[in-house]
Structure formats: structure tokens, C-alpha cells
Amino acid sequence: MPKVFIQAPTDKVFEAMCDLTRHAKWAKHDIAIESGQEGPPAVGNIYTSSHKGGKPDRLTITDLTPNERFGFHVVMPNNWELQQEMTASPQGEGTLVT
């Protein structure tokens, strides 16, 4: 399981993890992620993610335990599905993300 240490407070790291629209900045591919609703992230919120000119993936938040766990389910246009899970743990002066 990949891990990364981020020199920032856990609450700030978790805030970035839960904002799926920000994930596009970290992606290896040129994608856009848009929210289907307003307000803060919550279980059940739906997002779309797409490559330029491609059909969108559907992302649904499935787990959100503040400053601990975040998960979302992805359904791709070809009906492939995957589940993404991330955790944030305070570690010294920063946060360990797995």
C-alpha cells in the first residue's frame, strides 16, 4: 500500500483529500473532476471525472470519517468499477497518508 508523508497538519491534508475536484491537480493524466452538488464533501455525493473529450467516470463518496478515512467508488464508462480508500494519520509534525 503506497504511503506518503506530508509536512502539514492532518486537518488540512484531510480537507484536500476529500475535495475530489482537487485530485485532478495530482493526476498523471489531464482530467477534470466536477461536483454534482454544492457544499462540503459528504457520503453519497457524486462527482464526474473525465479526460478531455472522453466519457466521464462516476465517483461516489462512500466513506468519510473526519481527519481519518476517506473513500470513493468509481464506475467507468466501460462499467469497470473500483474502490479507492485513503487514511490520514498524525505523525510528528505532519501527516502520513496511505
MARMIRO-500848 format. One record per atom (N, C-alpha, C, CB): x, z negated, y negated. Coordinates in nm, 3 decimals, padded with zeros to 5 digits, always signed. Glycine has a CB too. Layout:
! MARMIRO-500848
PT        px        pz        py
PT         X         Z         Y
...
END
This chain:
! MARMIRO-500848
PT        px        pz        py
PT   +00.085   +00.000   +00.117
PT   +00.000   +00.000   +00.000
PT   +00.090   +00.000   -00.124
PT   -00.097   -00.123   +00.000
PT   +00.072   +00.096   -00.212
PT   +00.155   +00.101   -00.334
PT   +00.131   -00.020   -00.424
PT   +00.126   +00.230   -00.411
PT   +00.238   -00.064   -00.486
PT   +00.230   -00.175   -00.581
PT   +00.309   -00.137   -00.705
PT   +00.283   -00.308   -00.519
PT   +00.262   -00.188   -00.819
PT   +00.335   -00.166   -00.944
PT   +00.324   -00.294   -01.027
PT   +00.278   -00.041   -01.023
PT   +00.436   -00.331   -01.089
PT   +00.437   -00.447   -01.178
PT   +00.425   -00.395   -01.321
PT   +00.566   -00.534   -01.159
PT   +00.332   -00.453   -01.397
PT   +00.310   -00.411   -01.535
PT   +00.335   -00.532   -01.624
PT   +00.166   -00.354   -01.557
PT   +00.420   -00.515   -01.722
PT   +00.456   -00.623   -01.815
PT   +00.347   -00.638   -01.920
PT   +00.594   -00.596   -01.882
PT   +00.232   -00.691   -01.877
PT   +00.118   -00.710   -01.967
PT   +00.026   -00.814   -01.904
PT   +00.041   -00.575   -01.993
PT   -00.055   -00.882   -01.986
PT   -00.148   -00.983   -01.933
PT   -00.250   -00.920   -01.837
PT   -00.221   -01.053   -02.048
PT   -00.290   -00.996   -01.737
PT   -00.382   -00.947   -01.635
PT   -00.513   -00.897   -01.694
PT   -00.411   -01.055   -01.534
PT   -00.567   -00.965   -01.796
PT   -00.695   -00.921   -01.851
PT   -00.683   -00.783   -01.915
PT   -00.746   -01.022   -01.953
PT   -00.571   -00.753   -01.980
PT   -00.552   -00.622   -02.043
PT   -00.531   -00.513   -01.937
PT   -00.431   -00.625   -02.139
PT   -00.455   -00.545   -01.833
PT   -00.433   -00.449   -01.724
PT   -00.565   -00.419   -01.655
PT   -00.329   -00.503   -01.623
PT   -00.643   -00.523   -01.626
PT   -00.770   -00.504   -01.558
PT   -00.866   -00.421   -01.643
PT   -00.832   -00.639   -01.525
PT   -00.866   -00.445   -01.771
PT   -00.951   -00.366   -01.862
PT   -00.919   -00.217   -01.850
PT   -00.934   -00.414   -02.008
PT   -00.791   -00.183   -01.845
PT   -00.750   -00.043   -01.831
PT   -00.787   +00.012   -01.693
PT   -00.599   -00.029   -01.855
PT   -00.770   -00.070   -01.588
PT   -00.803   -00.027   -01.452
PT   -00.950   +00.009   -01.440
PT   -00.769   -00.137   -01.351
PT   -01.037   -00.067   -01.502
PT   -01.182   -00.049   -01.488
PT   -01.238   +00.063   -01.573
PT   -01.252   -00.177   -01.523
PT   -01.162   +00.110   -01.669
PT   -01.209   +00.219   -01.755
PT   -01.168   +00.351   -01.691
PT   -01.150   +00.207   -01.901
PT   -01.256   +00.403   -01.606
PT   -01.222   +00.525   -01.532
PT   -01.189   +00.642   -01.623
PT   -01.336   +00.564   -01.442
PT   -01.244   +00.645   -01.744
PT   -01.212   +00.755   -01.835
PT   -01.064   +00.755   -01.872
PT   -01.298   +00.746   -01.963
PT   -00.998   +00.639   -01.864
PT   -00.854   +00.631   -01.893
PT   -00.768   +00.678   -01.777
PT   -00.817   +00.489   -01.930
PT   -00.825   +00.684   -01.657
PT   -00.747   +00.725   -01.540
PT   -00.695   +00.868   -01.554
PT   -00.832   +00.713   -01.414
PT   -00.764   +00.950   -01.630
PT   -00.719   +01.088   -01.649
PT   -00.580   +01.094   -01.713
PT   -00.819   +01.165   -01.736
PT   -00.546   +00.994   -01.793
PT   -00.415   +00.990   -01.857
PT   -00.303   +00.968   -01.757
PT   -00.411   +00.881   -01.963
PT   -00.335   +00.905   -01.644
PT   -00.234   +00.872   -01.543
PT   -00.229   +00.972   -01.429
PT   -00.259   +00.735   -01.488
PT   -00.328   +01.060   -01.421
PT   -00.339   +01.153   -01.309
PT   -00.226   +01.256   -01.310
PT   -00.474   +01.223   -01.311
PT   -00.189   +01.299   -01.191
PT   -00.087   +01.404   -01.178
PT   -00.143   +01.540   -01.218
PT   -00.034   +01.410   -01.035
PT   -00.275   +01.555   -01.210
PT   -00.340   +01.682   -01.241
PT   -00.410   +01.672   -01.376
PT   -00.441   +01.721   -01.129
PT   -00.438   +01.786   -01.435
PT   -00.510   +01.791   -01.562
PT   -00.659   +01.777   -01.533
PT   -00.480   +01.924   -01.639
PT   -00.711   +01.654   -01.546
PT   -00.851   +01.629   -01.517
PT   -00.919   +01.564   -01.637
PT   -00.866   +01.540   -01.393
PT   -01.050   +01.567   -01.634
PT   -01.130   +01.497   -01.734
PT   -01.227   +01.407   -01.658
PT   -01.207   +01.598   -01.828
PT   -01.243   +01.284   -01.705
PT   -01.336   +01.190   -01.645
PT   -01.432   +01.145   -01.753
PT   -01.261   +01.068   -01.581
PT   -01.561   +01.157   -01.724
PT   -01.664   +01.122   -01.821
PT   -01.760   +01.021   -01.761
PT   -01.739   +01.247   -01.869
PT   -01.804   +00.929   -01.844
PT   -01.900   +00.827   -01.802
PT   -02.042   +00.882   -01.813
PT   -01.885   +00.700   -01.887
PT   -02.127   +00.842   -01.720
PT   -02.266   +00.884   -01.723
PT   -02.356   +00.787   -01.798
PT   -02.316   +00.900   -01.584
PT   -02.298   +00.682   -01.854
PT   -02.376   +00.582   -01.926
PT   -02.287   +00.516   -02.032
PT   -02.435   +00.475   -01.828
PT   -02.351   +00.443   -02.121
PT   -02.277   +00.371   -02.223
PT   -02.258   +00.228   -02.179
PT   -02.350   +00.378   -02.360
PT   -02.165   +00.159   -02.245
PT   -02.143   +00.018   -02.216
PT   -02.022   -00.002   -02.127
PT   -02.265   -00.042   -02.152
PT   -01.993   -00.127   -02.099
PT   -01.875   -00.159   -02.019
PT   -01.894   -00.119   -01.873
PT   -01.844   -00.309   -02.028
PT   -01.784   -00.103   -01.800
PT   -01.795   -00.070   -01.658
PT   -01.873   -00.177   -01.582
PT   -01.655   -00.053   -01.597
PT   -01.953   -00.133   -01.485
PT   -02.033   -00.224   -01.403
PT   -02.057   -00.158   -01.267
PT   -02.168   -00.261   -01.473
PT   -02.078   -00.240   -01.165
PT   -02.110   -00.187   -01.033
PT   -02.234   -00.098   -01.045
PT   -02.134   -00.304   -00.929
PT   -02.223   +00.020   -00.986
PT   -02.332   +00.117   -00.991
PT   -02.315   +00.224   -01.096
PT   -02.460   +00.046   -01.015
PT   -02.227   +00.201   -01.194
PT   -02.203   +00.303   -01.297
PT   -02.145   +00.429   -01.231
PT   -02.107   +00.250   -01.407
PT   -02.187   +00.544   -01.284
PT   -02.147   +00.672   -01.229
PT   -02.066   +00.751   -01.332
PT   -02.270   +00.753   -01.183
PT   -01.962   +00.819   -01.283
PT   -01.873   +00.900   -01.365
PT   -01.857   +01.035   -01.297
PT   -01.735   +00.830   -01.387
PT   -01.813   +01.134   -01.374
PT   -01.776   +01.262   -01.316
PT   -01.630   +01.287   -01.348
PT   -01.865   +01.378   -01.369
PT   -01.563   +01.350   -01.253
PT   -01.421   +01.382   -01.268
PT   -01.403   +01.527   -01.227
PT   -01.330   +01.287   -01.183
PT   -01.338   +01.606   -01.313
PT   -01.322   +01.746   -01.277
PT   -01.192   +01.803   -01.332
PT   -01.439   +01.828   -01.327
PT   -01.141   +01.902   -01.258
PT   -01.031   +01.983   -01.305
PT   -01.091   +02.089   -01.397
PT   -00.950   +02.048   -01.186
PT   -01.014   +02.139   -01.489
PT   -01.068   +02.242   -01.579
PT   -01.124   +02.358   -01.497
PT   -00.959   +02.293   -01.676
PT   -01.251   +02.388   -01.520
PT   -01.317   +02.499   -01.453
PT   -01.366   +02.468   -01.313
PT   -01.225   +02.612   -01.447
PT   -01.339   +02.348   -01.261
PT   -01.381   +02.314   -01.125
PT   -01.511   +02.237   -01.121
PT   -01.273   +02.234   -01.057
PT   -01.567   +02.227   -01.002
PT   -01.689   +02.147   -00.984
PT   -01.650   +02.000   -00.990
PT   -01.761   +02.182   -00.849
PT   -01.736   +01.915   -01.046
PT   -01.699   +01.774   -01.063
PT   -01.713   +01.690   -00.937
PT   -01.783   +01.714   -01.171
PT   -01.625   +01.591   -00.927
PT   -01.639   +01.484   -00.829
PT   -01.735   +01.382   -00.888
PT   -01.499   +01.418   -00.792
PT   -01.800   +01.306   -00.803
PT   -01.888   +01.197   -00.848
PT   -01.821   +01.065   -00.811
PT   -02.032   +01.209   -00.784
PT   -01.801   +00.979   -00.910
PT   -01.737   +00.849   -00.890
PT   -01.839   +00.741   -00.919
PT   -01.610   +00.833   -00.981
PT   -01.850   +00.643   -00.831
PT   -01.943   +00.533   -00.848
PT   -01.867   +00.401   -00.832
PT   -02.061   +00.542   -00.746
PT   -01.878   +00.313   -00.931
PT   -01.812   +00.182   -00.921
PT   -01.883   +00.101   -00.813
PT   -01.814   +00.107   -01.059
PT   -01.804   +00.050   -00.718
PT   -01.859   -00.025   -00.604
PT   -01.820   -00.172   -00.604
PT   -01.815   +00.039   -00.475
PT   -01.716   -00.207   -00.676
PT   -01.666   -00.345   -00.675
PT   -01.603   -00.374   -00.809
PT   -01.563   -00.368   -00.560
PT   -01.641   -00.486   -00.868
PT   -01.582   -00.526   -00.996
PT   -01.586   -00.678   -01.003
PT   -01.657   -00.460   -01.118
PT   -01.474   -00.739   -00.974
PT   -01.458   -00.884   -00.988
PT   -01.359   -00.902   -01.102
PT   -01.407   -00.952   -00.853
PT   -01.405   -00.948   -01.218
PT   -01.320   -00.952   -01.338
PT   -01.181   -01.012   -01.313
PT   -01.388   -01.030   -01.445
PT   -01.082   -00.937   -01.360
PT   -00.940   -00.974   -01.355
PT   -00.887   -00.993   -01.213
PT   -00.919   -01.100   -01.432
PT   -00.957   -00.936   -01.112
PT   -00.912   -00.947   -00.973
PT   -00.920   -00.814   -00.898
PT   -00.993   -01.051   -00.901
PT   -01.044   -00.761   -00.881
PT   -01.066   -00.645   -00.794
PT   -01.149   -00.539   -00.865
PT   -01.134   -00.687   -00.665
PT   -01.117   -00.412   -00.833
PT   -01.194   -00.301   -00.885
PT   -01.196   -00.193   -00.779
PT   -01.136   -00.247   -01.020
PT   -01.313   -00.138   -00.751
PT   -01.324   -00.032   -00.653
PT   -01.424   +00.073   -00.695
PT   -01.361   -00.088   -00.518
PT   -01.400   +00.196   -00.648
PT   -01.496   +00.302   -00.674
PT   -01.496   +00.402   -00.559
PT   -01.464   +00.373   -00.807
PT   -01.612   +00.461   -00.537
PT   -01.634   +00.559   -00.431
PT   -01.635   +00.698   -00.493
PT   -01.767   +00.530   -00.354
PT   -01.569   +00.791   -00.426
PT   -01.560   +00.929   -00.476
PT   -01.627   +01.022   -00.376
PT   -01.411   +00.972   -00.500
PT   -01.714   +01.109   -00.426
PT   -01.770   +01.216   -00.345
PT   -01.726   +01.347   -00.411
PT   -01.928   +01.206   -00.334
PT   -01.651   +01.428   -00.334
PT   -01.600   +01.555   -00.386
PT   -01.703   +01.666   -00.362
PT   -01.466   +01.592   -00.319
PT   -01.688   +01.779   -00.434
PT   -01.784   +01.889   -00.418
PT   -01.796   +01.940   -00.274
PT   -01.745   +02.003   -00.508
PT   -01.690   +01.927   -00.195
PT   -01.694   +01.972   -00.055
PT   -01.749   +01.864   +00.038
PT   -01.553   +02.013   -00.009
PT   -01.805   +01.755   -00.021
PT   -01.864   +01.642   +00.048
PT   -01.762   +01.550   +00.116
PT   -01.961   +01.692   +00.150
PT   -01.635   +01.568   +00.088
PT   -01.537   +01.469   +00.134
PT   -01.558   +01.344   +00.051
PT   -01.389   +01.523   +00.121
PT   -01.537   +01.229   +00.111
PT   -01.555   +01.102   +00.042
PT   -01.434   +01.014   +00.061
PT   -01.682   +01.030   +00.092
PT   -01.407   +00.931   -00.038
PT   -01.301   +00.833   -00.026
PT   -01.333   +00.711   -00.111
PT   -01.166   +00.893   -00.067
PT   -01.274   +00.600   -00.073
PT   -01.293   +00.475   -00.144
PT   -01.159   +00.432   -00.202
PT   -01.352   +00.363   -00.048
PT   -01.158   +00.401   -00.330
PT   -01.038   +00.353   -00.399
PT   -01.056   +00.204   -00.428
PT   -01.012   +00.434   -00.531
PT   -00.956   +00.125   -00.400
PT   -00.960   -00.019   -00.427
PT   -00.831   -00.058   -00.498
PT   -00.977   -00.101   -00.295
PT   -00.842   -00.141   -00.600
PT   -00.727   -00.190   -00.674
PT   -00.744   -00.340   -00.697
PT   -00.710   -00.114   -00.809
PT   -00.632   -00.410   -00.697
PT   -00.634   -00.552   -00.731
PT   -00.532   -00.577   -00.842
PT   -00.605   -00.641   -00.606
PT   -00.558   -00.679   -00.920
PT   -00.467   -00.721   -01.027
PT   -00.440   -00.870   -01.006
PT   -00.528   -00.692   -01.171
PT   -00.311   -00.906   -01.000
PT   -00.273   -01.046   -00.979
PT   -00.171   -01.088   -01.082
PT   -00.217   -01.066   -00.836
PT   -00.194   -01.201   -01.149
PT   -00.094   -01.250   -01.243
PT   +00.036   -01.278   -01.168
PT   -00.143   -01.378   -01.317
PT   +00.147   -01.238   -01.229
PT   +00.277   -01.264   -01.168
PT   +00.378   -01.285   -01.279
PT   +00.320   -01.147   -01.073
PT   +00.415   -01.408   -01.299
PT   +00.509   -01.440   -01.408
PT   +00.450   -01.400   -01.541
PT   +00.644   -01.370   -01.386
PT   +00.524   -01.319   -01.615
PT   +00.482   -01.274   -01.748
PT   +00.402   -01.145   -01.745
PT   +00.603   -01.256   -01.837
PT   +00.363   -01.100   -01.625
PT   +00.293   -00.972   -01.616
PT   +00.187   -00.973   -01.508
PT   +00.391   -00.861   -01.591
PT   +00.160   -00.854   -01.455
PT   +00.053   -00.834   -01.358
PT   +00.101   -00.742   -01.247
PT   -00.072   -00.776   -01.426
PT   +00.073   -00.781   -01.122
PT   +00.102   -00.696   -01.007
PT   -00.027   -00.624   -00.970
PT   +00.157   -00.779   -00.886
PT   -00.020   -00.492   -00.968
PT   -00.136   -00.409   -00.931
PT   -00.110   -00.346   -00.795
PT   -00.163   -00.298   -01.039
PT   -00.207   -00.362   -00.703
PT   -00.198   -00.296   -00.572
PT   -00.321   -00.211   -00.552
PT   -00.183   -00.399   -00.457
END
